[in-house]
Amino acid sequence: MSAVVASFEADDSDGVLAALSGLSDEVRAGTWEALRRRLCAVPGPEQRQGLTAQAWSERVRTRAVLALAVGPVDVVRRVGSFVFLHPPASDIDRVLTSRTPEWRQAFTEATLRAEAAETEVGLFGPIWWDIWRRLRHLELAGVLQPDSTSGDYLVLMVRGLLFSDSITGAIRADPDLAERSVWSLFEPSPGVQKALLGSERYWNPANTWRVALVRLALAGVLDRQRLAAAAAAAADDARMGRNHRSWYRRIPQLLADPRLLPQEADQGPPPPGNQLRRPT
């Protein structure tokens, strides 16, 4: 434990990583208790005083790596987006792989639940795309094994791809989504339907989920008949709210008459990531 604490005190994240293979569950628990208050504390200006930008970045990286290496499964709420965004991907992979399968499963569920519960979607903006890509990387690498049909997972997918340059482009680049996860969007889940309707309120009407699904079907990426049938079934599903059913009801109409689809702006593509719609 003393070596891990010493690495933390020295802002030595590499030292923390080097010690992972020898960390027992007992040592992890003891280290967490010894450093919990400092790891959970919200850094203020006084903590940054006298530090260069690089030194501060290294301190935050060490804090995130150590919290992930020794903390409880709800650590995502303690270290925030640094869990996914700040340390290099290889660091995150090594730390998570060092934890037990049971811890990783519980951590996955806590992570998805915490991110999907965020209500200020627009304030995160393109950060959703970064969060989704990190989650997807960890999933494809086998480090985490999320349930790709769960409501929380689908909410992150909807938000992440919404704030990519193109929903259709992102799904084309990840064909497995078109094979599996996309079809779970037609199952009743209030959080998922709320996220899908929310995409209609953003800056670029040509890059909403409804438009993207139709364009993917017209291009043959999604099965056109299956999409029409799934949308019709969702539109008649009494378990969904009226507004949610209306969202799905529009899909067969767009498939039947693609001229109703919004066109891309003549001025060129939208800025990176969707932006909130602004009054004209």
C-alpha positions in Angstrom: 0.0 0.0 0.0 2.8 2.4 0.9 4.2 2.2 -2.6 0.9 3.1 -4.2 0.3 6.0 -1.8 3.9 7.2 -2.5 3.2 7.1 -6.3 0.0 9.1 -5.7 1.9 11.7 -3.6 4.4 12.0 -6.4 1.8 12.4 -9.1 3.3 9.3 -10.6 0.6 7.5 -12.5 3.1 5.2 -14.2 4.0 4.0 -10.7 0.4 3.3 -9.9 0.1 1.3 -13.2 3.3 -0.6 -12.4 1.9 -1.7 -9.1 -1.4 -3.0 -10.4 -0.3 -6.7 -10.9 0.5 -7.0 -7.2 -2.5 -5.3 -5.7 -4.8 -7.7 -3.8 -8.4 -6.8 -3.0 -7.3 -6.1 0.6 -4.6 -3.7 -0.5 -7.0 -1.9 -2.9 -9.6 -1.5 -0.2 -7.0 -0.2 2.3 -5.5 2.2 -0.2 -9.0 3.5 -1.0 -9.7 4.2 2.6 -6.4 5.9 3.1 -6.9 8.2 0.1 -10.6 8.4 -0.3 -11.1 11.9 0.9 -8.4 13.3 -1.3 -9.6 11.3 -4.3 -13.2 12.4 -3.9 -12.5 16.0 -3.1 -13.4 18.5 -5.8 -10.2 20.3 -6.9 -10.2 24.1 -6.4 -8.0 26.9 -7.6 -5.7 26.5 -4.6 -4.8 23.0 -5.7 -3.6 24.4 -9.1 -1.6 27.2 -7.7 2.0 27.1 -8.7 1.5 24.2 -11.1 2.1 24.3 -14.9 -0.7 23.0 -17.2 1.3 19.9 -17.8 1.9 19.3 -14.0 -1.8 19.8 -13.3 -2.7 17.4 -16.1 -0.4 14.8 -14.7 -1.9 15.2 -11.2 -5.5 14.8 -12.5 -4.4 11.7 -14.6 -2.8 10.1 -11.5 -5.9 10.8 -9.5 -8.2 9.2 -12.1 -6.0 6.2 -12.6 -5.7 5.5 -8.8 -9.4 6.0 -8.1 -10.2 3.6 -10.9 -7.6 1.1 -9.7 -8.7 1.0 -6.0 -12.1 2.6 -5.7 -15.6 1.2 -5.5 -17.8 0.5 -8.4 -19.5 3.9 -8.3 -16.1 5.6 -8.7 -17.4 7.1 -12.0 -19.4 9.6 -9.9 -16.3 10.5 -8.0 -13.8 11.1 -10.8 -16.3 12.2 -13.4 -15.5 12.3 -17.1 -11.8 11.7 -16.4 -12.6 8.0 -16.1 -13.2 8.0 -19.8 -11.7 11.1 -21.3 -8.5 12.0 -19.5 -6.1 9.1 -19.1 -4.8 7.5 -22.3 -6.9 4.5 -23.5 -4.1 2.0 -22.7 -4.2 3.2 -19.1 -7.9 2.7 -18.7 -7.6 -0.7 -20.4 -4.9 -1.9 -18.0 -6.6 -0.6 -14.9 -10.0 -2.1 -15.7 -8.5 -5.4 -16.7 -6.8 -5.6 -13.4 -10.2 -5.6 -11.6 -12.3 -8.7 -11.0 -15.0 -9.6 -13.5 -17.6 -8.9 -10.9 -16.3 -5.4 -10.2 -16.1 -4.7 -13.9 -19.7 -5.7 -14.4 -21.0 -3.6 -11.6 -18.8 -0.7 -12.7 -20.2 -1.0 -16.2 -23.7 -0.7 -15.0 -22.9 2.2 -12.6 -21.1 4.0 -15.4 -23.9 3.7 -17.9 -26.5 4.6 -15.3 -24.7 7.7 -14.2 -24.0 9.0 -17.8 -27.5 8.2 -19.1 -29.1 10.1 -16.1 -27.4 13.4 -17.1 -30.2 15.8 -18.0 -28.2 18.8 -19.4 -27.5 17.0 -22.7 -26.8 20.2 -24.7 -24.2 21.4 -22.2 -22.0 18.3 -22.9 -22.4 18.7 -26.7 -19.7 16.9 -28.7 -18.3 15.4 -25.4 -21.1 12.8 -25.8 -19.3 11.5 -28.9 -16.0 11.2 -26.9 -17.8 9.3 -24.1 -19.5 6.9 -26.6 -16.3 6.2 -28.5 -14.5 5.3 -25.2 -17.3 3.1 -24.1 -17.4 1.4 -27.5 -13.6 0.9 -27.5 -13.8 -0.8 -24.1 -16.6 -2.9 -25.3 -15.0 -4.1 -28.5 -11.7 -4.7 -26.7 -13.5 -7.0 -24.3 -12.5 -4.9 -21.3 -16.2 -4.1 -20.4 -19.2 -6.2 -21.4 -22.2 -3.9 -21.4 -25.7 -5.0 -22.2 -26.1 -3.5 -25.7 -29.9 -3.7 -25.5 -30.2 -1.9 -22.1 -31.9 1.5 -21.9 -28.8 3.2 -20.5 -26.5 1.8 -23.2 -28.9 2.9 -25.9 -29.2 6.4 -24.5 -25.5 6.8 -24.7 -25.5 5.5 -28.2 -28.2 7.9 -29.2 -26.5 10.9 -27.6 -23.0 10.0 -28.8 -23.9 9.5 -32.4 -26.1 12.5 -32.4 -23.1 14.7 -31.6 -20.9 13.0 -34.2 -20.5 14.7 -37.6 -23.1 12.2 -39.0 -25.3 9.5 -37.5 -25.4 7.6 -40.7 -21.6 7.9 -41.1 -21.0 6.6 -37.6 -23.3 3.6 -38.1 -21.7 2.8 -41.5 -18.4 2.8 -39.7 -19.6 0.4 -37.0 -21.8 -2.2 -38.8 -22.5 -4.2 -35.6 -24.7 -1.3 -34.5 -26.9 -1.8 -37.5 -27.1 -5.5 -36.9 -28.0 -5.4 -33.2 -28.3 -2.2 -31.2 -30.3 -0.1 -33.6 -33.3 -2.5 -33.5 -33.5 -2.2 -29.7 -34.5 1.5 -30.2 -38.0 0.2 -31.1 -38.6 -1.3 -27.7 -40.4 0.7 -25.0 -37.9 2.5 -22.8 -38.8 6.1 -21.7 -35.2 7.2 -21.5 -34.5 6.0 -25.0 -37.6 7.5 -26.5 -36.9 10.8 -24.8 -33.3 10.8 -26.2 -34.7 10.1 -29.7 -37.2 12.9 -29.5 -34.6 15.2 -28.1 -32.5 14.8 -31.3 -35.3 16.6 -33.2 -34.6 19.7 -31.2 -31.0 20.1 -32.3 -29.4 22.4 -34.8 -29.2 20.2 -37.9 -32.6 18.7 -38.8 -30.8 16.5 -41.5 -28.8 14.7 -38.8 -31.6 13.4 -36.4 -32.0 9.8 -35.6 -35.3 9.4 -37.4 -33.8 10.9 -40.6 -30.7 8.8 -40.2 -32.6 5.5 -39.8 -34.6 6.2 -43.0 -31.5 7.2 -45.0 -29.7 4.0 -43.8 -32.7 1.9 -44.9 -32.8 3.7 -48.3 -29.1 3.0 -48.7 -29.5 -0.7 -47.9 -27.6 -0.6 -44.6 -30.7 -1.4 -42.7 -33.4 -3.7 -44.0 -36.1 -1.4 -45.3 -39.1 -3.7 -44.7 -37.9 -4.6 -41.2 -37.5 -0.9 -40.3 -41.0 -0.1 -41.6 -42.5 -3.0 -39.6 -40.5 -2.2 -36.4 -41.6 1.5 -36.6 -45.3 0.5 -37.2 -45.2 -1.9 -34.3 -43.7 0.8 -32.0 -46.3 3.4 -33.2 -49.0 1.0 -32.1 -47.4 0.0 -28.8 -49.6 1.1 -26.0 -46.7 0.9 -23.5 -45.3 4.0 -25.1 -46.4 7.6 -24.7 -48.4 9.3 -27.4 -45.6 11.6 -28.5 -43.2 8.7 -28.6 -45.6 6.7 -30.8 -45.9 9.7 -33.1 -42.2 9.8 -33.6 -42.1 6.3 -34.9 -45.2 6.7 -37.0 -43.4 9.2 -39.2 -40.7 6.7 -40.3 -42.9 4.7 -42.7 -44.1 7.9 -44.2 -40.5 9.0 -44.9 -39.7 5.6 -46.3 -42.6 5.8 -48.7 -41.8 9.3 -49.9 -38.1 10.2 -49.4 -38.7 13.7 -50.8 -40.0 14.6 -47.4 -36.6 14.1 -45.9 -34.8 17.4 -44.9 -31.9 18.3 -47.2 -28.4 19.1 -46.1 -27.7 22.9 -45.9 -26.4 24.4 -49.1 -23.7 26.2 -47.1 -21.9 23.0 -46.4 -21.9 20.5 -43.5 -22.8 21.6 -40.0 -20.1 22.4 -37.5 -18.5 19.4 -35.7 -21.2 17.8 -33.5 -24.8 18.9 -33.5 -25.5 22.3 -31.9 -28.6 23.4 -30.1 -31.1 25.0 -32.5 -30.8 28.8 -32.3 -33.6 31.2 -33.2 -33.3 33.0 -36.5 
